[in-house]
């Protein structure tokens, strides 16, 4: 799948619910490939079910990053943070920054 360039509105980058999730989506190599397919910036819509559907065959680390992004977005999905132990250093860095964006307020 070819990477698509997209414009993230400033108000979403400043929104604590969107910013953490978008940080993960924009910086994770696999997730950023699907942003234009499952995130509608004009309608302010994130297709959680679509992301979950395509992630079924992904690695545990990729699934964790998706679930963390979705959790930071709206808190509906539970997540076990101890699974971060399985992440490589780059994914941990992305995850910690996203958590900071969401909760540092």
Secondary structure, 3 states (H helix, E strand, C coil): CCCCCCCCCHHHHHCHHHHHHHHHHHHCCCHHHHHHHHEECCCCEECHHHHHHHCCCCCHHHHHHHHHHHHHHHCCCCCCHHHHHHCCHHHHHHHHHHHHHHHCC
